[in-house]
């Protein structure tokens, strides 16, 4: 299985994951289509942040800082790719 095939299979797994918040925090910025992959993950994090309102306060408090930190990292990586 090629790296890009693995990456997209991983995206599909995350999109279909029942919990919706189990993201791989070891993102590899070396895939064939880094901009596309970053945009996909940014969308996933945005959806996860939007879904926080449906969570209990304790769970939301535990997840929100990690999601916001992840979003900052992804946006910074996307800025570095800008041409």
C-alpha positions in Angstrom: 0.0 0.0 0.0 1.5 3.4 -1.0 1.8 6.2 1.5 -0.9 8.2 -0.1 -3.3 5.3 -0.1 -2.6 4.7 3.5 -3.2 8.4 4.3 -6.6 8.4 2.6 -7.6 5.2 4.2 -6.7 6.8 7.5 -8.9 9.8 6.6 -11.9 7.5 5.9 -11.3 5.7 9.2 -11.4 9.0 11.1 -14.5 10.2 9.2 -16.4 7.0 10.1 -15.0 6.7 13.6 -17.9 6.6 16.1 -16.1 8.9 18.6 -15.1 11.4 15.9 -12.3 12.7 18.0 -9.6 10.0 17.8 -7.1 11.9 15.6 -3.6 10.8 14.9 -1.5 13.4 16.5 1.6 12.2 14.7 0.8 13.9 11.4 3.4 13.2 8.6 3.9 16.2 6.4 5.6 14.2 3.7 2.7 12.8 1.6 2.4 13.3 -2.1 -0.4 15.9 -1.7 0.5 17.8 1.5 -1.9 20.8 0.9 -4.8 18.5 0.2 -4.1 16.4 3.2 -3.7 19.4 5.5 -7.1 20.8 4.2 -8.7 17.4 4.9 -7.4 17.3 8.4 -8.3 20.9 9.1 -11.9 20.1 8.0 -11.9 17.1 10.4 -10.7 19.3 13.3 -13.3 22.0 12.5 -16.1 19.3 12.5 -14.7 18.0 15.8 -14.7 21.5 17.3 -18.3 22.1 16.1 -19.3 18.9 17.7 -18.0 19.9 21.1 -21.3 21.6 22.0 -22.9 18.2 22.0 -20.5 16.8 24.6 -20.6 16.9 28.4 -18.7 19.8 30.1 -16.0 17.6 31.4 -15.4 15.9 28.1 -15.6 19.2 26.2 -13.0 20.7 28.6 -10.7 17.8 28.0 -11.0 17.8 24.2 -11.1 21.5 23.3 -7.5 22.5 24.2 -6.1 19.6 22.2 -8.3 20.3 19.2 -7.5 24.0 19.3 -3.8 23.3 19.5 -4.1 20.8 16.6 -5.9 23.5 14.5 -3.1 26.0 15.2 -0.4 23.5 14.2 -2.3 22.6 11.0 -2.9 26.2 10.0 0.8 27.0 10.7 1.8 24.1 8.5 -0.6 25.3 5.8 1.0 28.8 5.9 4.4 27.2 5.4 3.2 25.5 2.2 1.8 28.7 0.7 3.5 29.6 -2.5 
